[in-house]
Protein backbone atom coordinates (compact mmCIF):
# COMPACT_ATOMS: atom_id res chain seq x y z
CA UNK A 1 0.00 0.00 0.00
CA UNK A 2 2.81 2.43 0.85
CA UNK A 3 4.46 1.78 -2.51
CA UNK A 4 1.22 2.53 -4.38
CA UNK A 5 0.73 5.74 -2.41
CA UNK A 6 4.32 6.78 -3.12
CA UNK A 7 3.87 6.25 -6.85
CA UNK A 8 0.54 8.11 -6.79
CA UNK A 9 2.16 10.99 -4.91
CA UNK A 10 5.01 11.15 -7.40
CA UNK A 11 2.63 11.15 -10.34
CA UNK A 12 0.56 13.89 -8.74
CA UNK A 13 3.58 16.15 -8.36
CA UNK A 14 5.29 15.06 -11.57
CA UNK A 15 2.93 14.29 -14.44
CA UNK A 16 5.86 14.10 -16.84
CA UNK A 17 9.28 13.07 -15.66
CA UNK A 18 11.89 14.93 -17.61
CA UNK A 19 15.20 13.14 -17.70
CA UNK A 20 16.74 15.80 -19.89
CA UNK A 21 17.60 18.66 -17.60
CA UNK A 22 19.41 21.88 -17.11
CA UNK A 23 21.57 20.40 -14.38
CA UNK A 24 25.13 21.69 -14.60
CA UNK A 25 28.03 19.26 -14.71
CA UNK A 26 29.20 20.65 -11.37
CA UNK A 27 25.81 19.86 -9.80
CA UNK A 28 25.84 16.40 -11.40
CA UNK A 29 29.18 15.79 -9.69
CA UNK A 30 27.70 16.96 -6.38
CA UNK A 31 24.75 14.61 -6.80
CA UNK A 32 27.01 11.66 -7.60
CA UNK A 33 29.10 12.53 -4.54
CA UNK A 34 25.91 12.60 -2.46
CA UNK A 35 24.97 9.20 -3.90
CA UNK A 36 28.32 7.69 -3.01
CA UNK A 37 28.70 9.16 0.46
CA UNK A 38 25.25 9.94 1.83
CA UNK A 39 23.20 7.21 0.15
CA UNK A 40 26.14 4.82 0.43
CA UNK A 41 26.26 5.24 4.19
CA UNK A 42 22.97 3.30 4.44
CA UNK A 43 22.73 1.43 1.15
CA UNK A 44 26.39 0.37 1.14
CA UNK A 45 29.25 2.13 -0.63
CA UNK A 46 28.65 0.00 -3.72
CA UNK A 47 24.85 0.32 -3.20
CA UNK A 48 24.55 -3.44 -2.72
CA UNK A 49 22.68 -3.01 0.54
CA UNK A 50 23.35 -2.29 4.17
CA UNK A 51 20.95 -0.65 6.59
CA UNK A 52 18.90 0.18 3.49
CA UNK A 53 18.12 -2.17 0.61
CA UNK A 54 20.34 -2.68 -2.42
CA UNK A 55 20.03 -0.05 -5.15
CA UNK A 56 21.41 -2.09 -8.00
CA UNK A 57 20.03 -2.19 -11.55
CA UNK A 58 18.75 -5.75 -11.15
CA UNK A 59 16.84 -4.82 -7.97
CA UNK A 60 15.45 -1.61 -9.50
CA UNK A 61 14.69 -3.02 -12.94
CA UNK A 62 10.89 -3.08 -12.46
CA UNK A 63 10.72 0.20 -10.51
CA UNK A 64 9.67 3.26 -12.52
CA UNK A 65 11.89 6.33 -12.38
CA UNK A 66 8.95 8.19 -10.80
CA UNK A 67 8.91 5.71 -7.92
CA UNK A 68 12.65 6.01 -7.29
CA UNK A 69 12.54 9.80 -7.58
CA UNK A 70 9.59 10.06 -5.16
CA UNK A 71 11.46 7.87 -2.67
CA UNK A 72 14.48 10.19 -2.93
CA UNK A 73 12.39 13.34 -2.56
CA UNK A 74 9.90 12.26 0.10
CA UNK A 75 11.71 9.47 1.94
CA UNK A 76 9.91 6.45 3.36
CA UNK A 77 7.75 6.84 6.40
CA UNK A 78 8.55 4.38 9.16
CA UNK A 79 12.08 3.73 7.85
CA UNK A 80 15.42 5.52 8.21
CA UNK A 81 15.06 6.81 4.60
CA UNK A 82 14.88 10.62 4.92
CA UNK A 83 13.31 13.04 2.47
CA UNK A 84 15.95 14.75 0.33
CA UNK A 85 13.49 17.34 -1.01
CA UNK A 86 15.11 20.18 0.98
CA UNK A 87 18.42 19.49 -0.76
CA UNK A 88 17.48 18.88 -4.38
CA UNK A 89 14.94 19.75 -7.02
CA UNK A 90 12.58 17.36 -8.71
CA UNK A 91 14.71 17.47 -11.87
CA UNK A 92 17.80 16.60 -9.84
CA UNK A 93 16.01 13.71 -8.12
CA UNK A 94 14.86 12.42 -11.52
CA UNK A 95 18.41 12.65 -12.87
CA UNK A 96 19.79 10.85 -9.82
CA UNK A 97 17.07 8.19 -9.99
CA UNK A 98 18.00 7.49 -13.61
CA UNK A 99 21.70 7.19 -12.72
CA UNK A 100 20.90 4.81 -9.85
CA UNK A 101 18.67 2.68 -12.06
CA UNK A 102 21.43 2.51 -14.70
CA UNK A 103 24.00 1.52 -12.08
CA UNK A 104 26.14 4.64 -12.48
CA UNK A 105 27.88 5.53 -9.22
ABEGO torsion letter per residue (X at the ends): XAAAAAAAAAAAABABBBABBABBAAAAAAAAAAAAAAAAAAAEAAGAEBABBBBBAAAAAABBAAAAAAAAAAEBBGBABBBAAAABBAAAAAAAAAAAAAGBX
